[in-house]
Amino acid sequence: MLVVSGMTAYADVFARMHEQCFDKPWRVKDFTDLLVLPTTVGWVNARGFLLCTRVGDEMEILTIGVLPAFRRCGEGATLLRQMVLYAVEQGVQRIFLEVADDNVGARALYEKAGFCVTGCRKGYYETPHGRCDAICMTKETAP
Ligand SMILES: CC(C)(COP(=O)(O)OP(=O)(O)OC[C@H]1O[C@@H](n2cnc3c(N)ncnc32)[C@H](O)[C@@H]1OP(=O)(O)O)[C@@H](O)C(=O)NCCC(=O)NCCS
């Protein structure tokens, strides 16, 4: 598992994987703009990726994806575990994320990893079938 921070050369790797995981893929430039920031940290291997931002004692998951061929083999959980370990080592107190209300798999993944629902943003995501709520989830990392 490679940890990327400030490594904009990986922008195209993230973009190619992202388009296999999401209906609305982010462009290479989106990843370049994120990876250049000192607050961005990411994990990537041949099966999946996770990108997040850290500001002070808080982190936010920006995106996570596992290539279709490797799903339900524990990769998503491993990526999350790596990120949480990093967060604890760095003294991060809480981790935030948003997930589409109808993304059953991702919600189950996050709940299993100890994230709790803390809010809901009505109509936050635009989908081909209309607007969909974002569920806000948080994990406290402090002992
Ligand atoms: C969500 C995603 C990252 C999960 O990755 P994954 O490698 O398949 O997840 P794991 O195999 O580590 O799953 C861990 C647990 O999460 C839950 N889970 C994962 N996918 C699930 C699904 N499709 N349905 C129900 N539960 C699911 C299960 O509890 C699973 O444990 P189990 O397999 O022992 O039952 C992957 O499906 C994906 O890339 N989806 C498209 C992109 C996306 O939606 N990203 C999240 C945006 S918020």
Ligand as a Chemical Component Dictionary entry (heavy atoms), coordinates in Angstrom:
data_LIG
# 
_chem_comp.id                   LIG 
_chem_comp.type                 NON-POLYMER 
_chem_comp.pdbx_formal_charge   0 
_chem_comp.three_letter_code    LIG 
# 
loop_
_chem_comp_atom.comp_id 
_chem_comp_atom.atom_id 
_chem_comp_atom.alt_atom_id 
_chem_comp_atom.type_symbol 
_chem_comp_atom.charge 
_chem_comp_atom.model_Cartn_x 
_chem_comp_atom.model_Cartn_y 
_chem_comp_atom.model_Cartn_z 
_chem_comp_atom.pdbx_ordinal 
LIG C1  C1  C 0 -17.826 0.708  -1.040 1  
LIG C2  C2  C 0 -16.584 -0.057 -1.482 2  
LIG C3  C3  C 0 -15.347 0.855  -1.346 3  
LIG C4  C4  C 0 -16.417 -1.280 -0.570 4  
LIG O1  O1  O 0 -15.188 -1.912 -0.872 5  
LIG P1  P1  P 0 -14.987 -3.485 -0.642 6  
LIG O2  O2  O 0 -13.549 -3.789 -0.812 7  
LIG O3  O3  O 0 -15.929 -4.247 -1.499 8  
LIG O4  O4  O 0 -15.416 -3.643 0.881  9  
LIG P2  P2  P 0 -14.982 -4.839 1.870  10 
LIG O5  O5  O 0 -14.853 -6.117 1.111  11 
LIG O6  O6  O 0 -13.805 -4.395 2.653  12 
LIG O7  O7  O 0 -16.257 -4.913 2.803  13 
LIG C5  C5  C 0 -16.181 -4.780 4.224  14 
LIG C6  C6  C 0 -17.595 -4.851 4.761  15 
LIG O8  O8  O 0 -18.389 -3.757 4.262  16 
LIG C7  C7  C 0 -19.730 -4.209 3.987  17 
LIG N1  N1  N 0 -19.976 -4.163 2.545  18 
LIG C8  C8  C 0 -19.103 -3.841 1.558  19 
LIG N2  N2  N 0 -19.726 -3.848 0.360  20 
LIG C9  C9  C 0 -21.013 -4.199 0.591  21 
LIG C10 C10 C 0 -22.149 -4.373 -0.242 22 
LIG N3  N3  N 0 -22.078 -4.179 -1.582 23 
LIG N4  N4  N 0 -23.324 -4.704 0.336  24 
LIG C11 C11 C 0 -23.427 -4.867 1.670  25 
LIG N5  N5  N 0 -22.368 -4.737 2.527  26 
LIG C12 C12 C 0 -21.187 -4.389 1.984  27 
LIG C13 C13 C 0 -19.794 -5.646 4.498  28 
LIG O9  O9  O 0 -20.154 -5.595 5.867  29 
LIG C14 C14 C 0 -18.346 -6.084 4.317  30 
LIG O10 O10 O 0 -18.011 -7.163 5.148  31 
LIG P3  P3  P 0 -18.324 -8.676 4.633  32 
LIG O11 O11 O 0 -17.850 -8.775 3.217  33 
LIG O12 O12 O 0 -17.551 -9.512 5.593  34 
LIG O13 O13 O 0 -19.817 -8.842 4.737  35 
LIG C15 C15 C 0 -16.730 -0.564 -2.955 36 
LIG O14 O14 O 0 -17.956 -1.254 -3.075 37 
LIG C16 C16 C 0 -16.711 0.546  -3.996 38 
LIG O15 O15 O 0 -15.647 0.943  -4.462 39 
LIG N6  N6  N 0 -17.891 1.050  -4.370 40 
LIG C17 C17 C 0 -17.984 2.102  -5.409 41 
LIG C18 C18 C 0 -17.439 3.414  -4.921 42 
LIG C19 C19 C 0 -18.164 3.885  -3.673 43 
LIG O16 O16 O 0 -19.375 3.779  -3.538 44 
LIG N7  N7  N 0 -17.367 4.447  -2.722 45 
LIG C20 C20 C 0 -17.906 4.982  -1.495 46 
LIG C21 C21 C 0 -18.377 6.386  -1.686 47 
LIG S1  S1  S 0 -18.930 7.120  -0.176 48 
# 
loop_
_chem_comp_bond.comp_id 
_chem_comp_bond.atom_id_1 
_chem_comp_bond.atom_id_2 
_chem_comp_bond.value_order 
_chem_comp_bond.pdbx_ordinal 
LIG C1  C2  SING 1  
LIG C2  C3  SING 2  
LIG C2  C4  SING 3  
LIG C2  C15 SING 4  
LIG C4  O1  SING 5  
LIG O1  P1  SING 6  
LIG P1  O2  DOUB 7  
LIG P1  O3  SING 8  
LIG P1  O4  SING 9  
LIG O4  P2  SING 10 
LIG P2  O5  DOUB 11 
LIG P2  O6  SING 12 
LIG P2  O7  SING 13 
LIG O7  C5  SING 14 
LIG C5  C6  SING 15 
LIG C6  O8  SING 16 
LIG C6  C14 SING 17 
LIG O8  C7  SING 18 
LIG C7  N1  SING 19 
LIG C7  C13 SING 20 
LIG N1  C8  SING 21 
LIG N1  C12 SING 22 
LIG C8  N2  DOUB 23 
LIG N2  C9  SING 24 
LIG C9  C10 SING 25 
LIG C9  C12 DOUB 26 
LIG C10 N3  SING 27 
LIG C10 N4  DOUB 28 
LIG N4  C11 SING 29 
LIG C11 N5  DOUB 30 
LIG N5  C12 SING 31 
LIG C13 O9  SING 32 
LIG C13 C14 SING 33 
LIG C14 O10 SING 34 
LIG O10 P3  SING 35 
LIG P3  O11 DOUB 36 
LIG P3  O12 SING 37 
LIG P3  O13 SING 38 
LIG C15 O14 SING 39 
LIG C15 C16 SING 40 
LIG C16 O15 DOUB 41 
LIG C16 N6  SING 42 
LIG N6  C17 SING 43 
LIG C17 C18 SING 44 
LIG C18 C19 SING 45 
LIG C19 O16 DOUB 46 
LIG C19 N7  SING 47 
LIG N7  C20 SING 48 
LIG C20 C21 SING 49 
LIG C21 S1  SING 50 
# 
